[in-house]
Amino acid sequence: MLPDEIKLTTFIEPLAKHHDRAAFSCGVKALDQYLQKQATQDVKRHVAVAFVLTPDSKTIAGFYTLSQYAIELDVIPEEIARKLPKYPLVPATLLGRLAVSAKFRGLRFGEQLLMDALCRSFQGSRQLASAAVVVDAKDDTAATFYRKYGFLKLPKVANRLFLPMGTIGELFG
């Protein structure tokens, strides 16, 4: 249950100094530590962009990261690969991490973060080529979450899923 003083109205913005990274806890040590200790460095080094969902511009209810990526053409399922140019690597967007604070579970913030990430990825693909969004699911629960939104398994890599940009375009185009 949320404290009464926390509003359910939220917005998503780039991670900044005023966000309370230290208080974030989703229950997955690697994700907590990433946000608390490394996300700001990745942003400064231009290797990832981190976005946070916040009800008050300080508290982090959830976050995700995006970065450029490439997928080997031979790991993409044949029915999709045949529609792509025969380059050895296909440009993609990596949804590197996505997590919701344990305090905010059950409010569909994971879905809100995912939809925002997909929308930004689609918009970005108009400026910088990207054929799909790729995600490495941490476990079976995470993989089930992504499959619920249409992500497909990349059969040669365990827990790696992708969503073609054409499918994302149908959502936001």
Buried (B, 14 or more C-beta within 10 A) or exposed (E): EEEEEBEEEBEBEEBEEEBEBEEBBBEBEEBBEBBBEBBBEBBEEEEBBBBBBBBEEEBBBBBBBBBBBBBBBEBBEEEBBEEBEEEEEBBBBBBBBBBBBEBBBEBEBBEBBBBBBBBBBBEBBEEEEBBBBBBBBBEEEBBEBBBEBBBBBBEEBEBBBBBBBEBBEEEEE
